Amino acid sequence: MEEFGLADKTDPLLRALDKLGKIGRDAVIQEMVATAGVKADQAERVLSLAEIRGENQEILDRLRRDFGQNAHAAEGIARLGELVDTARAAGVHEARLAIDLSIARGLDYYTGTVYETMLLDLPAIGSVCSGGRYDDLAGLFTKQKLPGVGASLGLDRLLAAMEELHMVPGETTAAPVFVVQFSSDRLGDYERMARALRAAGIGADVSPDAKKVGQQLQFAERRGFKLALIAGPDEFEQKVWKIKNLALREETTIPEAELIGTISRILAVSP
């Protein structure tokens, strides 16, 4: 901003620039005019710089030509050039690293290069990992001068993108047995059976709600459970449990004393 005579307006200009991908060019210019008190042609010049596109070396050459006489700008350009050269020497493909002068996020505490990670197959979802250099941040906790580079991962956004790109398998569970909660007043008995199964080395989950049995079984199928255990008032009175093979849709009634052994045998031959 120093080259444009706007050094005292850097903060509001960068805050507006940071919104470029969200609100668009015209709205950013309007915000710059309103919040930074600049003229429209000055805001246009800032945006023209931010919108420079091309190969990394082309952008660096243009920056050196137009701003290399300024000491602060020259240092920043040199840092960018060093980063590009290092990535190239390390074998990073040119298409994987692109200089983007419009990235202005977090410059109130970043002290060097900031970066964002985009998915080439789904760019519209935005950055899935962002970070930068913040040499002075460690000074909040120590007197040592420590360089710092860090990033945060947008896990929800990344998972949403992976699902859209069909990179995530359907919902699954590590437990093979699903215990239906037929009646909430017998929850203790359902939990007791789940504990007994786990003690025998068989993973088991108890349904969190006493919904209709059909709904619970549909949930269990979607999540990938192999067997469902069902016991209502009649079963408890007779001391038996129903085992439903969710893949084959077959149901058998087994005495409780034989339940764990029967489940073990079914799972041993189950694909």
QUISULPE-V705035 format. One record per residue. N is the residue number from 1. SS is DSSP state (hx for helix, st for strand, lp for the rest). PHI is phi in degrees with one decimal (* if undefined). Layout:
{{N | SS | PHI} {N | SS | PHI}}
This chain:
{{1 | lp | *} {2 | hx | -61.1} {3 | hx | -65.5} {4 | hx | -92.8} {5 | lp | 73.0} {6 | lp | -123.8} {7 | hx | -58.4} {8 | hx | -79.1} {9 | hx | -116.6} {10 | hx | -58.6} {11 | hx | -58.9} {12 | hx | -64.7} {13 | hx | -66.6} {14 | hx | -70.2} {15 | hx | -62.1} {16 | hx | -69.8} {17 | hx | -62.4} {18 | lp | -61.9} {19 | lp | -95.4} {20 | hx | -55.6} {21 | hx | -70.9} {22 | hx | -94.3} {23 | hx | -111.7} {24 | lp | 90.9} {25 | hx | -62.7} {26 | hx | -61.4} {27 | hx | -66.9} {28 | hx | -65.1} {29 | hx | -60.3} {30 | hx | -61.4} {31 | hx | -68.6} {32 | hx | -60.9} {33 | hx | -64.5} {34 | hx | -75.8} {35 | hx | -95.7} {36 | hx | -99.4} {37 | lp | 70.1} {38 | lp | -96.3} {39 | lp | -84.2} {40 | hx | -60.3} {41 | hx | -70.2} {42 | hx | -69.3} {43 | hx | -62.5} {44 | hx | -63.6} {45 | hx | -65.8} {46 | hx | -62.6} {47 | hx | -67.1} {48 | hx | -62.0} {49 | hx | -66.1} {50 | hx | -64.9} {51 | lp | -94.8} {52 | lp | -60.5} {53 | lp | -128.1} {54 | lp | 149.6} {55 | lp | -65.9} {56 | hx | -54.1} {57 | hx | -66.1} {58 | hx | -62.8} {59 | hx | -65.7} {60 | hx | -61.1} {61 | hx | -62.4} {62 | hx | -67.8} {63 | hx | -63.9} {64 | hx | -63.4} {65 | hx | -67.8} {66 | hx | -88.2} {67 | hx | -130.0} {68 | lp | -66.0} {69 | lp | -76.7} {70 | lp | -88.3} {71 | hx | -61.0} {72 | hx | -66.3} {73 | hx | -65.2} {74 | hx | -61.2} {75 | hx | -65.2} {76 | hx | -64.2} {77 | hx | -64.2} {78 | hx | -62.9} {79 | hx | -63.4} {80 | hx | -62.6} {81 | hx | -62.7} {82 | hx | -63.2} {83 | hx | -62.8} {84 | hx | -63.6} {85 | hx | -63.8} {86 | hx | -65.6} {87 | hx | -63.1} {88 | hx | -64.2} {89 | hx | -64.8} {90 | lp | -79.5} {91 | lp | 95.2} {92 | lp | -73.4} {93 | lp | -63.9} {94 | hx | -55.1} {95 | hx | -69.8} {96 | hx | -87.1} {97 | lp | -134.6} {98 | lp | -132.5} {99 | lp | -70.8} {100 | lp | -131.2} {101 | lp | -76.4} {102 | lp | -86.9} {103 | lp | -72.9} {104 | lp | -129.5} {105 | lp | -64.7} {106 | lp | 73.5} {107 | lp | -73.1} {108 | lp | -74.7} {109 | lp | -132.3} {110 | lp | -72.9} {111 | lp | -114.1} {112 | lp | -157.2} {113 | lp | -64.4} {114 | st | -112.2} {115 | st | -146.5} {116 | st | -136.1} {117 | st | -109.9} {118 | lp | -114.7} {119 | lp | -94.0} {120 | lp | -61.7} {121 | lp | -82.9} {122 | lp | -151.3} {123 | hx | -65.0} {124 | hx | -65.2} {125 | hx | -76.5} {126 | lp | 89.2} {127 | lp | -70.4} {128 | lp | -108.3} {129 | st | -157.6} {130 | st | -134.4} {131 | st | -177.6} {132 | st | 169.6} {133 | st | -97.2} {134 | lp | -141.5} {135 | lp | -60.3} {136 | lp | -89.7} {137 | hx | -66.1} {138 | hx | -63.9} {139 | hx | -63.6} {140 | hx | -70.0} {141 | lp | -121.8} {142 | lp | -150.1} {143 | lp | -84.3} {144 | lp | -70.5} {145 | lp | -87.6} {146 | lp | -121.1} {147 | lp | -71.8} {148 | lp | -142.0} {149 | st | -135.9} {150 | st | -151.4} {151 | st | -153.5} {152 | st | -121.1} {153 | st | -101.0} {154 | lp | -83.8} {155 | hx | -62.7} {156 | hx | -60.3} {157 | hx | -66.3} {158 | hx | -64.8} {159 | hx | -65.5} {160 | hx | -62.0} {161 | hx | -66.8} {162 | hx | -63.1} {163 | hx | -65.9} {164 | hx | -65.5} {165 | lp | -89.6} {166 | lp | 59.0} {167 | lp | -100.5} {168 | lp | -114.5} {169 | lp | -66.5} {170 | lp | -60.6} {171 | lp | -57.2} {172 | lp | -136.9} {173 | lp | -133.7} {174 | lp | -81.4} {175 | lp | -91.4} {176 | lp | -84.5} {177 | st | -114.2} {178 | st | -114.1} {179 | st | -96.8} {180 | lp | -70.3} {181 | lp | -94.4} {182 | lp | -65.6} {183 | lp | -143.2} {184 | hx | -64.6} {185 | hx | -76.5} {186 | hx | -111.3} {187 | hx | -56.1} {188 | hx | -60.0} {189 | hx | -68.8} {190 | hx | -66.5} {191 | hx | -66.6} {192 | hx | -61.5} {193 | hx | -67.4} {194 | hx | -62.2} {195 | hx | -64.8} {196 | hx | -64.7} {197 | hx | -64.3} {198 | hx | -63.3} {199 | hx | -63.7} {200 | lp | -90.1} {201 | lp | 84.7} {202 | lp | -112.4} {203 | lp | -66.2} {204 | st | -147.7} {205 | st | -123.2} {206 | st | -98.0} {207 | lp | -56.2} {208 | lp | -73.7} {209 | lp | -135.9} {210 | lp | -90.0} {211 | lp | -81.1} {212 | lp | -59.4} {213 | hx | -57.3} {214 | hx | -59.5} {215 | hx | -65.2} {216 | hx | -65.4} {217 | hx | -68.4} {218 | hx | -62.5} {219 | hx | -59.8} {220 | hx | -62.5} {221 | hx | -64.6} {222 | hx | -62.0} {223 | hx | -82.7} {224 | lp | 91.6} {225 | lp | -65.7} {226 | lp | -92.3} {227 | st | -127.0} {228 | st | -123.5} {229 | st | -104.9} {230 | st | -130.2} {231 | lp | -149.4} {232 | lp | -112.5} {233 | hx | -54.8} {234 | hx | -65.3} {235 | hx | -65.5} {236 | hx | -63.7} {237 | hx | -65.5} {238 | hx | -90.0} {239 | lp | 58.4} {240 | st | -132.1} {241 | st | -132.8} {242 | st | -94.4} {243 | st | -108.4} {244 | st | -112.4} {245 | st | -79.9} {246 | lp | -70.4} {247 | lp | -76.0} {248 | lp | -89.1} {249 | lp | 58.5} {250 | st | -108.6} {251 | st | -129.7} {252 | st | -132.0} {253 | st | -109.5} {254 | st | -128.4} {255 | st | -59.0} {256 | hx | -57.5} {257 | hx | -63.4} {258 | hx | -103.6} {259 | hx | -65.1} {260 | hx | -63.3} {261 | hx | -62.3} {262 | hx | -64.8} {263 | hx | -62.6} {264 | hx | -58.9} {265 | hx | -68.7} {266 | hx | -63.6} {267 | hx | -69.2} {268 | hx | -66.6} {269 | hx | -106.9} {270 | lp | -78.5} {271 | lp | -68.1}}
